[in-house]
Amino acid sequence: YLLEEIFYGMDYTQLGDAPLRFGCNCSKERVMASLRTLSVEDLEGLIAEGHELDMSCDHCRTPYIVRIPELEAVAAQKARGIVEH
């Protein structure tokens, strides 16, 4: 049992059984939200590099591509003081 490994040498009470499954709640929206935490200068630097961003989720490795127009939109929103969450 996994609990025996985790709680080795400690008393515990098992309350029930459930199948284990991995689920990640990553999304393109979350990737874009992380980019909105960057400064306008940092975003403009990424845009100046001239290529799309190839990002992946740290947990499930789902790939996400952020294109230059998307970066430009985030930078423009930040420059105008528009903050989205």
Phi and psi in radians as a Rosetta constraint file:
Dihedral C 1 N 2 CA 2 C 2 CIRCULARHARMONIC -1.136 0.35
Dihedral N 2 CA 2 C 2 N 3 CIRCULARHARMONIC -0.671 0.35
Dihedral C 2 N 3 CA 3 C 3 CIRCULARHARMONIC -1.077 0.35
Dihedral N 3 CA 3 C 3 N 4 CIRCULARHARMONIC -0.647 0.35
Dihedral C 3 N 4 CA 4 C 4 CIRCULARHARMONIC -1.099 0.35
Dihedral N 4 CA 4 C 4 N 5 CIRCULARHARMONIC -0.628 0.35
Dihedral C 4 N 5 CA 5 C 5 CIRCULARHARMONIC -1.237 0.35
Dihedral N 5 CA 5 C 5 N 6 CIRCULARHARMONIC -0.780 0.35
Dihedral C 5 N 6 CA 6 C 6 CIRCULARHARMONIC -1.171 0.35
Dihedral N 6 CA 6 C 6 N 7 CIRCULARHARMONIC -0.776 0.35
Dihedral C 6 N 7 CA 7 C 7 CIRCULARHARMONIC -1.792 0.35
Dihedral N 7 CA 7 C 7 N 8 CIRCULARHARMONIC 0.543 0.35
Dihedral C 7 N 8 CA 8 C 8 CIRCULARHARMONIC -0.921 0.35
Dihedral N 8 CA 8 C 8 N 9 CIRCULARHARMONIC 2.185 0.35
Dihedral C 8 N 9 CA 9 C 9 CIRCULARHARMONIC 1.424 0.35
Dihedral N 9 CA 9 C 9 N 10 CIRCULARHARMONIC 0.021 0.35
Dihedral C 9 N 10 CA 10 C 10 CIRCULARHARMONIC -2.048 0.35
Dihedral N 10 CA 10 C 10 N 11 CIRCULARHARMONIC 2.596 0.35
Dihedral C 10 N 11 CA 11 C 11 CIRCULARHARMONIC -1.352 0.35
Dihedral N 11 CA 11 C 11 N 12 CIRCULARHARMONIC 2.433 0.35
Dihedral C 11 N 12 CA 12 C 12 CIRCULARHARMONIC -2.613 0.35
Dihedral N 12 CA 12 C 12 N 13 CIRCULARHARMONIC 2.804 0.35
Dihedral C 12 N 13 CA 13 C 13 CIRCULARHARMONIC -2.063 0.35
Dihedral N 13 CA 13 C 13 N 14 CIRCULARHARMONIC 2.124 0.35
Dihedral C 13 N 14 CA 14 C 14 CIRCULARHARMONIC -1.437 0.35
Dihedral N 14 CA 14 C 14 N 15 CIRCULARHARMONIC 2.129 0.35
Dihedral C 14 N 15 CA 15 C 15 CIRCULARHARMONIC -1.582 0.35
Dihedral N 15 CA 15 C 15 N 16 CIRCULARHARMONIC -0.289 0.35
Dihedral C 15 N 16 CA 16 C 16 CIRCULARHARMONIC 3.033 0.35
Dihedral N 16 CA 16 C 16 N 17 CIRCULARHARMONIC 3.106 0.35
Dihedral C 16 N 17 CA 17 C 17 CIRCULARHARMONIC -2.028 0.35
Dihedral N 17 CA 17 C 17 N 18 CIRCULARHARMONIC 2.505 0.35
Dihedral C 17 N 18 CA 18 C 18 CIRCULARHARMONIC -2.650 0.35
Dihedral N 18 CA 18 C 18 N 19 CIRCULARHARMONIC 2.492 0.35
Dihedral C 18 N 19 CA 19 C 19 CIRCULARHARMONIC -1.176 0.35
Dihedral N 19 CA 19 C 19 N 20 CIRCULARHARMONIC 2.477 0.35
Dihedral C 19 N 20 CA 20 C 20 CIRCULARHARMONIC -1.465 0.35
Dihedral N 20 CA 20 C 20 N 21 CIRCULARHARMONIC 2.438 0.35
Dihedral C 20 N 21 CA 21 C 21 CIRCULARHARMONIC -2.616 0.35
Dihedral N 21 CA 21 C 21 N 22 CIRCULARHARMONIC 2.577 0.35
Dihedral C 21 N 22 CA 22 C 22 CIRCULARHARMONIC -1.699 0.35
Dihedral N 22 CA 22 C 22 N 23 CIRCULARHARMONIC 2.320 0.35
Dihedral C 22 N 23 CA 23 C 23 CIRCULARHARMONIC -2.427 0.35
Dihedral N 23 CA 23 C 23 N 24 CIRCULARHARMONIC 2.267 0.35
Dihedral C 23 N 24 CA 24 C 24 CIRCULARHARMONIC -1.977 0.35
Dihedral N 24 CA 24 C 24 N 25 CIRCULARHARMONIC 2.415 0.35
Dihedral C 24 N 25 CA 25 C 25 CIRCULARHARMONIC -1.846 0.35
Dihedral N 25 CA 25 C 25 N 26 CIRCULARHARMONIC 0.551 0.35
Dihedral C 25 N 26 CA 26 C 26 CIRCULARHARMONIC -1.229 0.35
Dihedral N 26 CA 26 C 26 N 27 CIRCULARHARMONIC 2.796 0.35
Dihedral C 26 N 27 CA 27 C 27 CIRCULARHARMONIC -2.861 0.35
Dihedral N 27 CA 27 C 27 N 28 CIRCULARHARMONIC 2.878 0.35
Dihedral C 27 N 28 CA 28 C 28 CIRCULARHARMONIC -1.075 0.35
Dihedral N 28 CA 28 C 28 N 29 CIRCULARHARMONIC -0.628 0.35
Dihedral C 28 N 29 CA 29 C 29 CIRCULARHARMONIC -1.064 0.35
Dihedral N 29 CA 29 C 29 N 30 CIRCULARHARMONIC -0.694 0.35
Dihedral C 29 N 30 CA 30 C 30 CIRCULARHARMONIC -1.192 0.35
Dihedral N 30 CA 30 C 30 N 31 CIRCULARHARMONIC -0.646 0.35
Dihedral C 30 N 31 CA 31 C 31 CIRCULARHARMONIC -1.079 0.35
Dihedral N 31 CA 31 C 31 N 32 CIRCULARHARMONIC -0.800 0.35
Dihedral C 31 N 32 CA 32 C 32 CIRCULARHARMONIC -1.125 0.35
Dihedral N 32 CA 32 C 32 N 33 CIRCULARHARMONIC -0.645 0.35
Dihedral C 32 N 33 CA 33 C 33 CIRCULARHARMONIC -1.100 0.35
Dihedral N 33 CA 33 C 33 N 34 CIRCULARHARMONIC -0.658 0.35
Dihedral C 33 N 34 CA 34 C 34 CIRCULARHARMONIC -1.163 0.35
Dihedral N 34 CA 34 C 34 N 35 CIRCULARHARMONIC -0.620 0.35
Dihedral C 34 N 35 CA 35 C 35 CIRCULARHARMONIC -1.196 0.35
Dihedral N 35 CA 35 C 35 N 36 CIRCULARHARMONIC -0.521 0.35
Dihedral C 35 N 36 CA 36 C 36 CIRCULARHARMONIC -1.202 0.35
Dihedral N 36 CA 36 C 36 N 37 CIRCULARHARMONIC -0.190 0.35
Dihedral C 36 N 37 CA 37 C 37 CIRCULARHARMONIC -1.432 0.35
Dihedral N 37 CA 37 C 37 N 38 CIRCULARHARMONIC -0.217 0.35
Dihedral C 37 N 38 CA 38 C 38 CIRCULARHARMONIC -1.347 0.35
Dihedral N 38 CA 38 C 38 N 39 CIRCULARHARMONIC 2.740 0.35
Dihedral C 38 N 39 CA 39 C 39 CIRCULARHARMONIC -1.310 0.35
Dihedral N 39 CA 39 C 39 N 40 CIRCULARHARMONIC 2.810 0.35
Dihedral C 39 N 40 CA 40 C 40 CIRCULARHARMONIC -1.018 0.35
Dihedral N 40 CA 40 C 40 N 41 CIRCULARHARMONIC -0.697 0.35
Dihedral C 40 N 41 CA 41 C 41 CIRCULARHARMONIC -1.086 0.35
Dihedral N 41 CA 41 C 41 N 42 CIRCULARHARMONIC -0.742 0.35
Dihedral C 41 N 42 CA 42 C 42 CIRCULARHARMONIC -1.139 0.35
Dihedral N 42 CA 42 C 42 N 43 CIRCULARHARMONIC -0.733 0.35
Dihedral C 42 N 43 CA 43 C 43 CIRCULARHARMONIC -1.099 0.35
Dihedral N 43 CA 43 C 43 N 44 CIRCULARHARMONIC -0.753 0.35
Dihedral C 43 N 44 CA 44 C 44 CIRCULARHARMONIC -1.111 0.35
Dihedral N 44 CA 44 C 44 N 45 CIRCULARHARMONIC -0.596 0.35
Dihedral C 44 N 45 CA 45 C 45 CIRCULARHARMONIC -1.117 0.35
Dihedral N 45 CA 45 C 45 N 46 CIRCULARHARMONIC -0.733 0.35
Dihedral C 45 N 46 CA 46 C 46 CIRCULARHARMONIC -1.125 0.35
Dihedral N 46 CA 46 C 46 N 47 CIRCULARHARMONIC -0.716 0.35
Dihedral C 46 N 47 CA 47 C 47 CIRCULARHARMONIC -1.113 0.35
Dihedral N 47 CA 47 C 47 N 48 CIRCULARHARMONIC -0.729 0.35
Dihedral C 47 N 48 CA 48 C 48 CIRCULARHARMONIC -1.106 0.35
Dihedral N 48 CA 48 C 48 N 49 CIRCULARHARMONIC -0.474 0.35
Dihedral C 48 N 49 CA 49 C 49 CIRCULARHARMONIC -1.135 0.35
Dihedral N 49 CA 49 C 49 N 50 CIRCULARHARMONIC -0.414 0.35
Dihedral C 49 N 50 CA 50 C 50 CIRCULARHARMONIC 1.409 0.35
Dihedral N 50 CA 50 C 50 N 51 CIRCULARHARMONIC 0.236 0.35
Dihedral C 50 N 51 CA 51 C 51 CIRCULARHARMONIC -2.371 0.35
Dihedral N 51 CA 51 C 51 N 52 CIRCULARHARMONIC 2.716 0.35
Dihedral C 51 N 52 CA 52 C 52 CIRCULARHARMONIC -1.165 0.35
Dihedral N 52 CA 52 C 52 N 53 CIRCULARHARMONIC 2.749 0.35
Dihedral C 52 N 53 CA 53 C 53 CIRCULARHARMONIC -1.572 0.35
Dihedral N 53 CA 53 C 53 N 54 CIRCULARHARMONIC 2.321 0.35
Dihedral C 53 N 54 CA 54 C 54 CIRCULARHARMONIC -1.903 0.35
Dihedral N 54 CA 54 C 54 N 55 CIRCULARHARMONIC 1.802 0.35
Dihedral C 54 N 55 CA 55 C 55 CIRCULARHARMONIC -2.014 0.35
Dihedral N 55 CA 55 C 55 N 56 CIRCULARHARMONIC 2.765 0.35
Dihedral C 55 N 56 CA 56 C 56 CIRCULARHARMONIC -2.476 0.35
Dihedral N 56 CA 56 C 56 N 57 CIRCULARHARMONIC 2.663 0.35
Dihedral C 56 N 57 CA 57 C 57 CIRCULARHARMONIC -1.142 0.35
Dihedral N 57 CA 57 C 57 N 58 CIRCULARHARMONIC 2.345 0.35
Dihedral C 57 N 58 CA 58 C 58 CIRCULARHARMONIC -1.170 0.35
Dihedral N 58 CA 58 C 58 N 59 CIRCULARHARMONIC -0.376 0.35
Dihedral C 58 N 59 CA 59 C 59 CIRCULARHARMONIC -1.675 0.35
Dihedral N 59 CA 59 C 59 N 60 CIRCULARHARMONIC -0.854 0.35
Dihedral C 59 N 60 CA 60 C 60 CIRCULARHARMONIC -1.950 0.35
Dihedral N 60 CA 60 C 60 N 61 CIRCULARHARMONIC -0.079 0.35
Dihedral C 60 N 61 CA 61 C 61 CIRCULARHARMONIC 1.186 0.35
Dihedral N 61 CA 61 C 61 N 62 CIRCULARHARMONIC 0.318 0.35
Dihedral C 61 N 62 CA 62 C 62 CIRCULARHARMONIC -1.091 0.35
Dihedral N 62 CA 62 C 62 N 63 CIRCULARHARMONIC 2.255 0.35
Dihedral C 62 N 63 CA 63 C 63 CIRCULARHARMONIC -1.440 0.35
Dihedral N 63 CA 63 C 63 N 64 CIRCULARHARMONIC 2.532 0.35
Dihedral C 63 N 64 CA 64 C 64 CIRCULARHARMONIC -2.353 0.35
Dihedral N 64 CA 64 C 64 N 65 CIRCULARHARMONIC 2.346 0.35
Dihedral C 64 N 65 CA 65 C 65 CIRCULARHARMONIC -1.937 0.35
Dihedral N 65 CA 65 C 65 N 66 CIRCULARHARMONIC 2.234 0.35
Dihedral C 65 N 66 CA 66 C 66 CIRCULARHARMONIC -1.958 0.35
Dihedral N 66 CA 66 C 66 N 67 CIRCULARHARMONIC 2.037 0.35
Dihedral C 66 N 67 CA 67 C 67 CIRCULARHARMONIC -1.498 0.35
Dihedral N 67 CA 67 C 67 N 68 CIRCULARHARMONIC 2.812 0.35
Dihedral C 67 N 68 CA 68 C 68 CIRCULARHARMONIC -0.934 0.35
Dihedral N 68 CA 68 C 68 N 69 CIRCULARHARMONIC -0.800 0.35
Dihedral C 68 N 69 CA 69 C 69 CIRCULARHARMONIC -1.041 0.35
Dihedral N 69 CA 69 C 69 N 70 CIRCULARHARMONIC -0.561 0.35
Dihedral C 69 N 70 CA 70 C 70 CIRCULARHARMONIC -1.206 0.35
Dihedral N 70 CA 70 C 70 N 71 CIRCULARHARMONIC -0.724 0.35
Dihedral C 70 N 71 CA 71 C 71 CIRCULARHARMONIC -1.106 0.35
Dihedral N 71 CA 71 C 71 N 72 CIRCULARHARMONIC -0.726 0.35
Dihedral C 71 N 72 CA 72 C 72 CIRCULARHARMONIC -1.090 0.35
Dihedral N 72 CA 72 C 72 N 73 CIRCULARHARMONIC -0.682 0.35
Dihedral C 72 N 73 CA 73 C 73 CIRCULARHARMONIC -1.133 0.35
Dihedral N 73 CA 73 C 73 N 74 CIRCULARHARMONIC -0.741 0.35
Dihedral C 73 N 74 CA 74 C 74 CIRCULARHARMONIC -1.124 0.35
Dihedral N 74 CA 74 C 74 N 75 CIRCULARHARMONIC -0.775 0.35
Dihedral C 74 N 75 CA 75 C 75 CIRCULARHARMONIC -1.090 0.35
Dihedral N 75 CA 75 C 75 N 76 CIRCULARHARMONIC -0.724 0.35
Dihedral C 75 N 76 CA 76 C 76 CIRCULARHARMONIC -1.139 0.35
Dihedral N 76 CA 76 C 76 N 77 CIRCULARHARMONIC -0.734 0.35
Dihedral C 76 N 77 CA 77 C 77 CIRCULARHARMONIC -1.076 0.35
Dihedral N 77 CA 77 C 77 N 78 CIRCULARHARMONIC -0.771 0.35
Dihedral C 77 N 78 CA 78 C 78 CIRCULARHARMONIC -1.141 0.35
Dihedral N 78 CA 78 C 78 N 79 CIRCULARHARMONIC -0.691 0.35
Dihedral C 78 N 79 CA 79 C 79 CIRCULARHARMONIC -1.118 0.35
Dihedral N 79 CA 79 C 79 N 80 CIRCULARHARMONIC -0.563 0.35
Dihedral C 79 N 80 CA 80 C 80 CIRCULARHARMONIC -1.505 0.35
Dihedral N 80 CA 80 C 80 N 81 CIRCULARHARMONIC -0.043 0.35
Dihedral C 80 N 81 CA 81 C 81 CIRCULARHARMONIC 1.449 0.35
Dihedral N 81 CA 81 C 81 N 82 CIRCULARHARMONIC 0.275 0.35
Dihedral C 81 N 82 CA 82 C 82 CIRCULARHARMONIC -1.512 0.35
Dihedral N 82 CA 82 C 82 N 83 CIRCULARHARMONIC 2.134 0.35
Dihedral C 82 N 83 CA 83 C 83 CIRCULARHARMONIC -2.019 0.35
Dihedral N 83 CA 83 C 83 N 84 CIRCULARHARMONIC 2.103 0.35
Dihedral C 83 N 84 CA 84 C 84 CIRCULARHARMONIC -1.923 0.35
Dihedral N 84 CA 84 C 84 N 85 CIRCULARHARMONIC 2.646 0.35
